[in-house]
């Protein structure tokens, strides 16, 4: 089962002009699955936190809040199996908006990543350039994914990723 969450836009305050940025994900999810699974069995609750420079102090953001370019944010999603059956072979996707840059910090640490939302590989991503293997810049990451072999009834899992708000263009 693959879980894809839709993005909800939120305003960012900028010196030059306001820009839209998705900071919160809708709590409803669109499911695509090849196995027979109850699409009401898995619920997602996402929160967005603004981190201070020391990364210890967190402030939960609301959809009406504004953040400035270069702000450090943490996307945190709690997935809960609310069914009476185990859910198996889950692929939990966290889209990364183009207005933010992934910092490389995520939990659990075994995240996969994608630059196109279709092909995933274990992070950090690499590619060949001029015959050399190089790391893909984190700014090009568009989706993170965690593979969960089983989520038992009433069990929860939390995934998180830190991003930095890009400066306006």
N, C-alpha and C positions, 0 to 999 in steps of 0.2 A: 504494500500500500504506500503510495506517495502522498504526502500532505503538502499542499502548496497554499500559503497564506497570501491573501490579497493585501495590498498596501493602502494606507489611508494618508492623504496628504496633510501636511501641517506647515504653517508659515515659519520662516526663519527671518530674523531681523538682520539686516545687512546695512553697512554704511552706504553702499551705492544704491541698491534697490532690494526690495524684498524678493526672496526666491522661495518656491515651494519645495518642501522636502518631506518625504514619507518618514515619519518618526514613530508611528504606531501602526500596528497591524490590526485589521478587523478580527474580532473574535470568531467570526464564522469562517469556516475553511472550505475550500473547494477540494474535493477528493477525486483522485483518479486511481483506480485499482484494477489489478488483473486477477485478484482473488476475491472470493465472496466475503465481504466484510461489512459490518454495520457502520455506515458513515456517521452515525450519531454516537459511536462508541468512544471516539477520541475527541477531547475538547482541548482547546489551546487558550491560554490566558497570557497575553503579552503585556509587559510593562517596559517603559523606557526610563532610564535614569541618566541624569547628568552627573558626571564624575568631576570632582575637584582635581587639581593638579597632583595631589598626593594619592589619588585613586582610592582613597578610603572613605571619603564622605560622599554619599549618594543622595540625590534629590530626585524623587519620582516625578516625572513630567506628566502633564495633562495635555490633551489635544489643543487647549487654548494657550499653552505656554509657548514662548519664543526662545530660540537659542541663537547664539552668534556663531559666525564662521570660526573654525578651529576648536569649537567646544568638543569635549570628549563625552561620548554617550555610550551607554550599555543597553543593548537589546536583551531582554530576558524573557524567555517563553517557558511556561510550565504546561506540559502536556499531561493530561489525566485520562486514564482508561476508565470510563464510567460504566462499562458493560460488565457482565458476569463471565465473560470469556477472555482468554488471553488474545492479544493482538500480536501478530507475528510479522517479521520482515518489514518493519516500518522504515520509511525514508522521510525524515523530518527536514523540510527545506526552510531556510531563512533567507529571503531575498535581501540584498544589500542595494539600496537606492544609489543612483549615480551621483547624488549630492553628498555622499559620505565616502570615506576611505576606511576600509577594514584595517585594524591595527595589527592583526596577527594574533590577538588574544581572544580565545574562545574556550568555553567549557561545555561538555567534556572536550578534552584536547584532541581527540581522534576525529576531527572534522574533515570532511571532504569539501572541495571547493570547485567552483565553475566560473568561467568568464562568460558563458552563453546560456546558462540555465539548463543545458541539455547533457553535456559531457562533464562528468565529475571525476576527480582524482584526489588522492590523499594530499592534503595541504602539507607543506608549501608546494604550489604548482610550479612546474618547470616547462620550458620549451627550448627548441633549438633555434639559435640565431647565429648566422655566419659560421655554421658548423660547430658551435659551442652550446652546451647545455647551460641555460641561465634561468634564474628565478623569475616568474611572472610578477610584475609589480602588484602589490596589494591593492592599489587603486583600481586595478582591472577586475578584481573579484566581484562578481554580481550575485552569487548565491552560495551559501554554506549549507552543508547537508550532514546529518548524523544518521547512521544506520543503526537501528535498534532491532535486535533479533527477536526480542519478546518483551511485551509490556503486559504484566499480569493484571487481573481484575483489581480495580481500585488503586493500582500502582501509578505513581507520577514520575516524570523525568523532567529535569530543568536543563535547558540549553541556553547559552548566552554568548554574545559576541560584542566586542568593543569596536566602536567606529569613531572617526573624527569627522566633524562637519567640514566640508570643503569650503574654501574661500570662494566668493562669487566671481563669476567670469567677467 
